[in-house]
Amino acid sequence: MERGIGRISIEKNGLRQEFDKLSWEQNRIQEVVKYIQICISKREHYEGYKKNPNDKIYMMMNGKDVEAYQKSYEEIDIFLKQFPNFKDAVLGGLNKKSGKNLFRKLNEHSKELQAKQEEIIKKHNSLLKQYDELQHLKVNMNDYLGRDKTEKKESVIDNIEKYKIEEHAKSINKKRNLREVER
């Protein structure tokens, strides 16, 4: 029974880790969608900058847009290193004027992740129920067999301390009794 409880506990922790991993991936997708939108909207400013990077007037007018594009592209690059399976879709979507297909693919993948999370939640709840049942059964068996793990074994040091306290109390009482007898 102890093995069963341990096994279920390990499985629950594994499911929890997998759920957290999927949540993290979903959050990263949501973050990168914002960066992709920025890249698509600021692409024209960046392309104008790339044609003539030394044009100071252009940079004064559009410098913030160019910097926003570069920052967003760096974040997208980090995302692509974390999830290389999206590389073709994301780069293809960035090269087109509209990223509708890209957003659709990311949305579909996000929905798939959500479905996987729901399956994990169901499995986790099932394991939790089994775990609780086994714990309850274990408690009942221990009660029936008279195994009470709450019994505390007394340590030798505690016994010595109690003995010293008792002896001290006895000596005080003896001294009081002797004083009373002398009076």
LINMO-V957159 format. One record per pair of residues at least 12 apart in sequence whose ideal C-beta (glycine too) atoms are under 10 Angstrom apart, sorted by the first residue. I is the first residue (numbers start at 1). J is the second residue. D is the distance in Angstrom with one decimal. If there is no record, write none. Layout:
i = <I	I>
j = <J	J>
d = <D	D>
This chain:
i = <1	1	1	1	1	2	2	4	4	4	4	4	5	5	5	5	5	5	7	7	7	7	8	8	8	8	8	8	8	8	8	8	9	9	9	10	11	11	11	11	11	11	12	12	12	12	12	12	12	12	13	13	14	14	14	14	15	15	15	15	15	15	15	15	15	15	16	16	17	18	18	18	18	18	19	19	19	19	19	19	19	19	20	20	21	21	21	22	22	22	22	22	22	22	23	23	23	24	25	25	25	25	25	25	26	26	26	26	26	26	26	26	28	28	28	28	28	29	29	29	29	29	29	29	29	30	30	31	31	31	31	32	32	32	32	32	32	32	32	32	32	32	33	33	33	33	33	33	33	34	34	35	35	35	35	35	35	35	35	35	35	35	35	36	36	36	36	36	36	36	36	36	36	36	36	37	37	37	38	38	38	38	38	38	38	38	39	39	39	39	39	39	39	39	39	39	39	39	40	40	40	40	40	40	40	40	40	40	41	41	41	41	42	42	42	42	42	42	42	42	42	42	42	43	43	43	43	43	43	44	44	44	44	45	45	45	45	45	45	45	45	45	45	46	46	46	46	46	46	46	46	46	47	47	48	48	48	48	49	49	49	49	49	49	49	50	53	72	73	76	76	76	77	83	85	86	86	86	86	88	89	89	89	89	89	89	90	90	90	92	93	93>
j = <134	135	137	138	141	134	138	130	131	134	137	138	130	131	134	135	137	138	127	130	131	134	126	127	128	129	130	131	132	133	134	135	127	131	134	127	123	124	126	127	130	131	123	124	125	126	127	128	130	131	124	127	120	123	124	127	119	120	121	122	123	124	125	126	127	128	120	124	120	116	117	120	123	124	116	117	118	119	120	121	123	124	117	120	113	117	120	112	113	114	115	116	117	120	113	114	117	82	82	83	109	110	113	116	109	110	111	112	113	114	116	117	75	78	79	82	83	79	83	86	106	107	109	110	113	106	110	75	76	78	79	72	75	76	78	79	80	82	83	86	90	106	79	99	102	103	106	107	110	72	75	68	69	71	72	73	74	75	76	77	78	79	90	72	73	75	76	79	90	93	94	99	102	103	106	72	99	103	65	68	69	71	72	73	75	76	68	69	70	71	72	73	75	76	90	93	94	99	69	72	93	94	96	97	98	99	102	103	65	68	69	72	62	64	65	66	67	68	69	70	71	72	73	65	69	73	94	95	97	62	65	69	97	58	61	62	63	64	65	66	67	68	69	62	65	66	67	68	69	70	72	73	66	69	61	62	65	66	62	63	65	66	67	69	70	66	66	94	94	90	91	94	90	109	109	102	105	106	109	105	101	102	104	105	106	109	102	105	106	105	105	106>
d = <6.2	9.5	6.9	5.7	7.5	9.2	7.7	8.2	8.9	5.7	9.6	9.4	9.2	6.6	5.1	6.6	9.5	6.9	9.6	9.9	9.8	9.9	9.8	5.3	8.4	9.8	5.7	4.7	9.7	9.8	6.9	9.6	8.6	6.7	9.9	9.9	8.2	8.7	10.0	5.6	9.4	9.2	9.0	6.1	9.8	10.0	5.0	6.6	9.5	6.8	9.9	10.0	9.7	9.9	9.7	9.8	9.6	5.2	8.5	9.8	5.7	4.7	9.8	9.9	7.0	9.7	8.4	6.8	9.9	8.3	8.9	5.9	9.5	9.5	8.7	5.8	9.9	9.8	4.8	7.2	9.7	7.3	9.9	9.9	9.7	10.0	10.0	9.6	5.0	8.3	9.9	5.7	5.2	7.3	8.3	9.7	7.0	9.6	8.5	7.2	8.7	8.8	6.1	9.9	8.9	5.7	9.8	9.9	5.0	7.1	9.8	7.9	9.9	9.2	6.1	6.7	7.3	8.2	8.3	8.5	5.5	8.8	6.8	5.4	7.8	9.0	7.6	7.4	9.8	10.0	7.6	9.1	6.9	5.9	8.8	4.4	8.7	9.4	8.7	8.3	7.6	7.7	10.0	9.0	8.9	6.8	6.1	8.6	9.0	8.0	8.8	9.5	9.7	8.1	4.0	7.7	8.8	4.6	5.2	9.7	9.5	7.6	9.9	7.6	9.6	9.4	6.4	9.2	7.0	6.8	6.8	5.8	6.7	7.6	8.2	8.4	7.6	8.6	9.2	5.7	6.9	8.2	4.2	8.9	9.0	9.3	8.7	5.8	9.4	9.7	4.9	5.8	9.3	6.6	9.7	9.4	5.8	8.6	9.5	9.4	8.1	7.0	8.6	7.6	7.4	5.4	9.0	9.7	8.5	8.9	8.7	9.5	8.6	9.1	4.7	7.3	9.1	5.4	4.0	9.1	9.8	7.4	9.4	9.6	6.7	9.7	7.8	9.3	8.2	9.1	8.7	9.5	9.5	8.7	8.8	4.4	9.0	8.9	3.9	5.6	9.8	8.6	6.6	8.6	7.4	5.4	9.5	9.0	4.1	7.3	9.8	8.3	9.8	9.3	9.5	6.7	9.3	8.4	6.8	8.5	8.6	4.7	9.8	8.4	9.2	9.0	9.4	9.9	8.1	6.4	8.9	7.4	9.6	9.3	9.0	8.9	8.0	7.6	7.8	9.9	7.7	5.7	9.7	5.0	7.7	9.1	6.3	8.8	8.3	9.6	7.9	8.7>
